Amino acid sequence: MKRTIFAVALNHQSQIQAWNAAFHQSPYQAPPKTPVWFIKPRNTWRTSHQTIALPEGEKTFSGATVGLVIGEKARRVTEAQAAQHIAGFVLANELSLAEESFYRPAIQAKCRDGFCPTGEMAPLSDSHGLEIVTEVNGEERQRWSTTELQRGAEQLVAALSDFATLMPGDIILMGTPQQRIAVEAGDEVVVRATGLPALVNRFVAEQTPQPQPQPQEQGHPTFFALGLNYADHASELDFKAPESPLVFIKAANTLTGDNAVSVRPDNVDYMHYEAELVVVIGKTARNVSREQALDYVAGYTLCNDYAVRDYLENYYRPNLRVKSRDTLTPLHPNVVPRDQVPDAQSLTLKTFINGELRQSGTTRDMVFDVPFLVSWLSQFMTLQSGDMIATGTPKGLADVRPGDEVVVEIEGVGRLTNRIVSEQQFEESLK
């Protein structure tokens, strides 16, 4: 089944209470006004009764929750319409390492192998008032109710489908309490709720050999993206260059192709392009050294990673409303084999608006280069064939508006063209 597993942070009242004071301090300044979304990529997926390896030297926490399963395509549905797009519900365990911040992407805490087991789907007439119970080695350790969630199933579907088209099989995990349950190798964790099949998983030490999920379970390739990976771009935004990669994940709904259109939302002040070199993984990579990293690269392509800066909300995660909107990531379909790009760290990137050069930079200025990124990601998660890493953009951003033709090109890799349209134009084209 090909699907995306979305999850929402800060959707439980206990989380809001626990973080309220911090959200009024630097760097947050204010609490988030909209759901704080993130994505559980395919390497995290497991099913009931599969074993899950825990990272050595880290404390792992169980986060029992319920997920709603999309049954039919949902695009800009209202809360009143949302229920007809929900096929049923599943129990899930949104595993995580300890989190000390909601300000930056939490990929190292949230996206480790096996960190999202889900149970079998069952129809429920209403998920409101559902009690989620966690048992560890036969002992009840936590019980909470979905009445404690800030937003229910229908509200979450409406909020996410406002900018991301949801497809059958997509799952939205509805949130977890602030208090999580620590788990260790040897533990068996059972998640229960009335009307849903139980989710049962056993935890083992990381060095225990683990089979990979079956191909039919693997879903969409993961599309990683880098924030602030060019020092000049970081300074352009009044940030210092990051000390470790700011990696986040983009959902499949945002990807489109060459010569496609990208939609500028109505009533926004600033939407900009980002010309980016994209690394395409060629084979399974786990614990790869920097010296070996390029052996796992199949080749390169390019994308235009548009962002709507009006929706940043102080850079939480960052919010998917900025980066994972429908049509906002044109991706060139052709992959140039690695051996035809002798040095990926010596390529010129350019962006043109209506034929005028507006951005020019070089991959030499990346804060974290391609070998480092492949190796760094593989230290805590398994990269699979087809996964992609968009490596960031240099300075030179500019606003784009309906009618603009935007061309990004990278020497030796390709040229990608698309046109900006208004929401009205796009909606009329779908009729």
Protein Blocks (a to p, Z undefined) as FASTA:
>chain_A
ZZdddddehkafklmmmmmmmmmpcfklpacfbdcdddddfklpccehiacdddehiacd
dddddddddfbdcehiafklmmmmpgbdcdddddddddfbfkbccklmmmgghiaccddd
dddfbfghiacdddeehiafbdcdfklpmbdfklmmmmmmmmpccdehiacdebdcfbdc
dddehiacddddehiacdddddddfklccddddfklnopadddddehkafklmmmnopac
dfbdcdddddfklpccehiacdddehiabdcdddddddddfbdcehiafklmmmmpnbdc
dddddddfklnnnogoiafklmmgghiaccdfbdcdfklmmblklcccdddeehiafbdc
dfklpfbdfklmmmmmmmmpccdehiacdebjaehiacddehiacddddehkbccddddd
dfklmmmmmZZ
